[in-house]
Amino acid sequence: MGQAAVAFSGGVDSSLLLAAAVEVLGKNVIALQASSVLMPAAELEQGRKFVSQLGTRLKCVDFAPLADNNFSKNFHERCYICKKKMYQCFLNVLSTDVCLMDGTNTDDLNTDRPGLKAIKELEIRMPLVEAGFNKVMVRRLSRELGLSCWNAFSSSCLATRIPFGRKITEKQLALVSQAENFLNGLGFAGCRVKLLDDAALVILVSGDTDRFLSREIISRVRIFFSKLHLPKVFLELSARPGILF
């Protein structure tokens, strides 16, 4: 490739891909970041700092997924609709001689990811897949290269916290963001908060359950979530896996 652009989420996969691209192509690489209500502000800012450390260019592309009723209806094809529109926005700001790349790894090919269909339809390159890299390999190489995000928890957009069939609104996304920020502030990194009808389902990383169930934490969680008009808080007993590599 002569010139390349990396669809940059700030996660470990796209970060490794960007670092490798910068090493090979230098100034002929640009990172494209979608700026929308779907991503927590802290993650967007952390990603921008990483790009700055690499010394490459970053272009933030405005993206308004909630303007598409087919997305906000929140059916199973939600991720396909979102990914296709996002990457079309990326392609629209690039010249035809710039190759757009995505950080999908080989493990992603074995999971239910409707967004992959969009990536293939738009003929976006997936260098980690082409090189045969799975998640373990991505983390190992990222650590060897000294990338700060090598042990970051896998992330996903805030819309994944809304059950299929329930309309996605900006208010709900903000609610999820506030709840997860609060738990992160208590030291529960990598947690997820999914919205139910009038309740929240908390999903912790493996090893965090005992501390969460302490009297102090339960009290603080109950008070804060009540302020968010979520009087019921449930805990998912199947915790998220920790960082394995």
Contacts in CASP RR format, 6 or more apart in sequence:
PFRMAT RR
TARGET T0000
AUTHOR 0000-0000-0000
METHOD contacts of the structure
MODEL  1
MGQAAVAFSGGVDSSLLLAAAVEVLGKNVIALQASSVLMPAAELEQGRKF
VSQLGTRLKCVDFAPLADNNFSKNFHERCYICKKKMYQCFLNVLSTDVCL
MDGTNTDDLNTDRPGLKAIKELEIRMPLVEAGFNKVMVRRLSRELGLSCW
NAFSSSCLATRIPFGRKITEKQLALVSQAENFLNGLGFAGCRVKLLDDAA
LVILVSGDTDRFLSREIISRVRIFFSKLHLPKVFLELSARPGILF
1 25 0 8 1.000
1 99 0 8 1.000
2 25 0 8 1.000
2 28 0 8 1.000
2 97 0 8 1.000
2 99 0 8 1.000
3 25 0 8 1.000
3 28 0 8 1.000
3 29 0 8 1.000
3 95 0 8 1.000
3 97 0 8 1.000
3 98 0 8 1.000
3 99 0 8 1.000
4 21 0 8 1.000
4 25 0 8 1.000
4 28 0 8 1.000
4 29 0 8 1.000
4 30 0 8 1.000
4 98 0 8 1.000
4 99 0 8 1.000
4 100 0 8 1.000
4 101 0 8 1.000
5 29 0 8 1.000
5 30 0 8 1.000
5 31 0 8 1.000
5 32 0 8 1.000
5 90 0 8 1.000
5 94 0 8 1.000
5 98 0 8 1.000
5 99 0 8 1.000
5 100 0 8 1.000
5 101 0 8 1.000
6 14 0 8 1.000
6 17 0 8 1.000
6 18 0 8 1.000
6 21 0 8 1.000
6 29 0 8 1.000
6 30 0 8 1.000
6 31 0 8 1.000
6 32 0 8 1.000
6 101 0 8 1.000
6 103 0 8 1.000
7 14 0 8 1.000
7 32 0 8 1.000
7 34 0 8 1.000
7 86 0 8 1.000
7 87 0 8 1.000
7 90 0 8 1.000
7 100 0 8 1.000
7 101 0 8 1.000
7 102 0 8 1.000
7 103 0 8 1.000
7 124 0 8 1.000
8 14 0 8 1.000
8 15 0 8 1.000
8 18 0 8 1.000
8 31 0 8 1.000
8 32 0 8 1.000
8 33 0 8 1.000
8 47 0 8 1.000
8 51 0 8 1.000
8 58 0 8 1.000
9 33 0 8 1.000
9 39 0 8 1.000
9 155 0 8 1.000
10 33 0 8 1.000
10 43 0 8 1.000
10 46 0 8 1.000
10 47 0 8 1.000
10 50 0 8 1.000
10 149 0 8 1.000
10 155 0 8 1.000
11 47 0 8 1.000
11 149 0 8 1.000
11 152 0 8 1.000
11 154 0 8 1.000
11 155 0 8 1.000
12 138 0 8 1.000
12 139 0 8 1.000
12 142 0 8 1.000
12 147 0 8 1.000
12 149 0 8 1.000
12 150 0 8 1.000
12 152 0 8 1.000
12 154 0 8 1.000
13 103 0 8 1.000
13 104 0 8 1.000
13 105 0 8 1.000
13 128 0 8 1.000
13 135 0 8 1.000
13 138 0 8 1.000
14 102 0 8 1.000
14 103 0 8 1.000
15 47 0 8 1.000
15 50 0 8 1.000
15 142 0 8 1.000
15 147 0 8 1.000
15 149 0 8 1.000
16 128 0 8 1.000
16 138 0 8 1.000
16 141 0 8 1.000
16 142 0 8 1.000
16 145 0 8 1.000
16 147 0 8 1.000
17 101 0 8 1.000
17 103 0 8 1.000
17 127 0 8 1.000
17 128 0 8 1.000
18 29 0 8 1.000
18 31 0 8 1.000
18 50 0 8 1.000
18 51 0 8 1.000
18 54 0 8 1.000
18 56 0 8 1.000
19 54 0 8 1.000
19 142 0 8 1.000
19 145 0 8 1.000
19 147 0 8 1.000
20 127 0 8 1.000
21 29 0 8 1.000
21 101 0 8 1.000
22 29 0 8 1.000
22 54 0 8 1.000
22 55 0 8 1.000
22 56 0 8 1.000
26 56 0 8 1.000
27 56 0 8 1.000
27 57 0 8 1.000
29 56 0 8 1.000
29 57 0 8 1.000
30 56 0 8 1.000
30 57 0 8 1.000
30 58 0 8 1.000
30 59 0 8 1.000
30 98 0 8 1.000
31 51 0 8 1.000
31 56 0 8 1.000
31 57 0 8 1.000
31 58 0 8 1.000
31 59 0 8 1.000
32 58 0 8 1.000
32 59 0 8 1.000
32 61 0 8 1.000
32 90 0 8 1.000
32 93 0 8 1.000
32 94 0 8 1.000
32 100 0 8 1.000
33 44 0 8 1.000
33 47 0 8 1.000
33 48 0 8 1.000
33 51 0 8 1.000
33 58 0 8 1.000
33 59 0 8 1.000
33 60 0 8 1.000
33 61 0 8 1.000
34 60 0 8 1.000
34 61 0 8 1.000
34 63 0 8 1.000
34 86 0 8 1.000
34 89 0 8 1.000
34 90 0 8 1.000
35 44 0 8 1.000
35 60 0 8 1.000
35 61 0 8 1.000
35 62 0 8 1.000
35 63 0 8 1.000
36 62 0 8 1.000
36 63 0 8 1.000
36 64 0 8 1.000
36 65 0 8 1.000
37 65 0 8 1.000
37 66 0 8 1.000
37 158 0 8 1.000
37 170 0 8 1.000
37 173 0 8 1.000
37 174 0 8 1.000
38 63 0 8 1.000
38 65 0 8 1.000
38 82 0 8 1.000
38 157 0 8 1.000
38 158 0 8 1.000
38 159 0 8 1.000
38 173 0 8 1.000
39 157 0 8 1.000
39 158 0 8 1.000
40 158 0 8 1.000
40 177 0 8 1.000
40 180 0 8 1.000
40 181 0 8 1.000
41 177 0 8 1.000
42 181 0 8 1.000
43 155 0 8 1.000
46 149 0 8 1.000
48 58 0 8 1.000
50 147 0 8 1.000
50 148 0 8 1.000
50 149 0 8 1.000
51 57 0 8 1.000
51 58 0 8 1.000
52 58 0 8 1.000
53 148 0 8 1.000
59 93 0 8 1.000
61 89 0 8 1.000
61 90 0 8 1.000
61 93 0 8 1.000
62 89 0 8 1.000
63 85 0 8 1.000
63 86 0 8 1.000
63 89 0 8 1.000
65 71 0 8 1.000
65 72 0 8 1.000
65 81 0 8 1.000
65 82 0 8 1.000
65 85 0 8 1.000
65 86 0 8 1.000
65 159 0 8 1.000
66 72 0 8 1.000
66 168 0 8 1.000
66 169 0 8 1.000
66 170 0 8 1.000
68 81 0 8 1.000
68 85 0 8 1.000
70 77 0 8 1.000
70 81 0 8 1.000
71 78 0 8 1.000
71 81 0 8 1.000
71 82 0 8 1.000
71 85 0 8 1.000
71 168 0 8 1.000
72 167 0 8 1.000
72 168 0 8 1.000
72 169 0 8 1.000
73 165 0 8 1.000
73 167 0 8 1.000
74 159 0 8 1.000
74 162 0 8 1.000
74 163 0 8 1.000
74 164 0 8 1.000
74 165 0 8 1.000
74 166 0 8 1.000
74 167 0 8 1.000
74 168 0 8 1.000
75 164 0 8 1.000
75 165 0 8 1.000
76 114 0 8 1.000
76 164 0 8 1.000
77 114 0 8 1.000
78 114 0 8 1.000
78 159 0 8 1.000
78 164 0 8 1.000
78 168 0 8 1.000
79 113 0 8 1.000
79 114 0 8 1.000
79 115 0 8 1.000
80 114 0 8 1.000
80 115 0 8 1.000
80 117 0 8 1.000
80 118 0 8 1.000
82 115 0 8 1.000
82 157 0 8 1.000
82 159 0 8 1.000
83 114 0 8 1.000
83 115 0 8 1.000
83 118 0 8 1.000
83 119 0 8 1.000
84 115 0 8 1.000
84 118 0 8 1.000
84 121 0 8 1.000
84 122 0 8 1.000
87 100 0 8 1.000
87 102 0 8 1.000
87 118 0 8 1.000
87 119 0 8 1.000
87 122 0 8 1.000
87 124 0 8 1.000
88 122 0 8 1.000
90 100 0 8 1.000
91 100 0 8 1.000
91 122 0 8 1.000
94 100 0 8 1.000
99 125 0 8 1.000
100 122 0 8 1.000
100 124 0 8 1.000
100 125 0 8 1.000
101 124 0 8 1.000
101 125 0 8 1.000
101 126 0 8 1.000
101 127 0 8 1.000
102 119 0 8 1.000
102 124 0 8 1.000
102 125 0 8 1.000
102 126 0 8 1.000
103 126 0 8 1.000
103 127 0 8 1.000
103 128 0 8 1.000
104 116 0 8 1.000
104 119 0 8 1.000
104 126 0 8 1.000
104 128 0 8 1.000
104 129 0 8 1.000
105 128 0 8 1.000
105 129 0 8 1.000
105 132 0 8 1.000
105 133 0 8 1.000
105 134 0 8 1.000
105 135 0 8 1.000
105 137 0 8 1.000
105 138 0 8 1.000
106 128 0 8 1.000
106 129 0 8 1.000
106 132 0 8 1.000
106 133 0 8 1.000
106 134 0 8 1.000
107 134 0 8 1.000
107 135 0 8 1.000
108 116 0 8 1.000
108 129 0 8 1.000
109 116 0 8 1.000
109 129 0 8 1.000
119 126 0 8 1.000
128 138 0 8 1.000
133 141 0 8 1.000
135 154 0 8 1.000
135 245 0 8 1.000
136 244 0 8 1.000
136 245 0 8 1.000
139 150 0 8 1.000
139 151 0 8 1.000
139 243 0 8 1.000
139 245 0 8 1.000
140 245 0 8 1.000
142 149 0 8 1.000
142 150 0 8 1.000
143 150 0 8 1.000
143 151 0 8 1.000
143 245 0 8 1.000
151 243 0 8 1.000
153 189 0 8 1.000
153 190 0 8 1.000
153 205 0 8 1.000
153 240 0 8 1.000
153 242 0 8 1.000
153 243 0 8 1.000
158 173 0 8 1.000
158 176 0 8 1.000
158 177 0 8 1.000
159 168 0 8 1.000
159 173 0 8 1.000
161 176 0 8 1.000
161 192 0 8 1.000
161 193 0 8 1.000
161 194 0 8 1.000
161 195 0 8 1.000
162 168 0 8 1.000
162 172 0 8 1.000
162 173 0 8 1.000
162 176 0 8 1.000
162 194 0 8 1.000
162 195 0 8 1.000
163 194 0 8 1.000
163 195 0 8 1.000
163 196 0 8 1.000
166 195 0 8 1.000
172 195 0 8 1.000
175 195 0 8 1.000
175 228 0 8 1.000
175 230 0 8 1.000
176 193 0 8 1.000
176 194 0 8 1.000
176 195 0 8 1.000
178 228 0 8 1.000
179 193 0 8 1.000
179 200 0 8 1.000
179 224 0 8 1.000
179 225 0 8 1.000
179 228 0 8 1.000
179 230 0 8 1.000
180 191 0 8 1.000
180 192 0 8 1.000
180 193 0 8 1.000
182 221 0 8 1.000
182 224 0 8 1.000
183 191 0 8 1.000
183 193 0 8 1.000
183 202 0 8 1.000
183 221 0 8 1.000
184 190 0 8 1.000
184 191 0 8 1.000
186 217 0 8 1.000
186 220 0 8 1.000
186 221 0 8 1.000
188 204 0 8 1.000
188 205 0 8 1.000
188 208 0 8 1.000
188 212 0 8 1.000
189 205 0 8 1.000
190 205 0 8 1.000
190 240 0 8 1.000
191 202 0 8 1.000
191 203 0 8 1.000
191 204 0 8 1.000
191 205 0 8 1.000
191 208 0 8 1.000
191 240 0 8 1.000
192 202 0 8 1.000
192 203 0 8 1.000
192 240 0 8 1.000
193 200 0 8 1.000
193 201 0 8 1.000
193 202 0 8 1.000
193 203 0 8 1.000
194 200 0 8 1.000
194 201 0 8 1.000
194 203 0 8 1.000
195 201 0 8 1.000
195 230 0 8 1.000
196 232 0 8 1.000
196 234 0 8 1.000
198 229 0 8 1.000
198 230 0 8 1.000
198 231 0 8 1.000
198 232 0 8 1.000
199 230 0 8 1.000
199 231 0 8 1.000
199 232 0 8 1.000
199 233 0 8 1.000
199 234 0 8 1.000
200 225 0 8 1.000
200 228 0 8 1.000
200 230 0 8 1.000
200 232 0 8 1.000
200 233 0 8 1.000
200 234 0 8 1.000
201 234 0 8 1.000
201 235 0 8 1.000
201 236 0 8 1.000
202 212 0 8 1.000
202 221 0 8 1.000
202 233 0 8 1.000
202 234 0 8 1.000
202 235 0 8 1.000
202 236 0 8 1.000
203 236 0 8 1.000
203 238 0 8 1.000
203 239 0 8 1.000
203 240 0 8 1.000
204 212 0 8 1.000
204 235 0 8 1.000
204 236 0 8 1.000
204 239 0 8 1.000
204 240 0 8 1.000
205 239 0 8 1.000
205 240 0 8 1.000
205 241 0 8 1.000
205 242 0 8 1.000
206 239 0 8 1.000
206 240 0 8 1.000
206 241 0 8 1.000
206 242 0 8 1.000
207 239 0 8 1.000
208 239 0 8 1.000
209 235 0 8 1.000
209 237 0 8 1.000
209 239 0 8 1.000
211 217 0 8 1.000
212 218 0 8 1.000
212 221 0 8 1.000
212 235 0 8 1.000
213 235 0 8 1.000
221 233 0 8 1.000
222 233 0 8 1.000
225 231 0 8 1.000
225 233 0 8 1.000
END
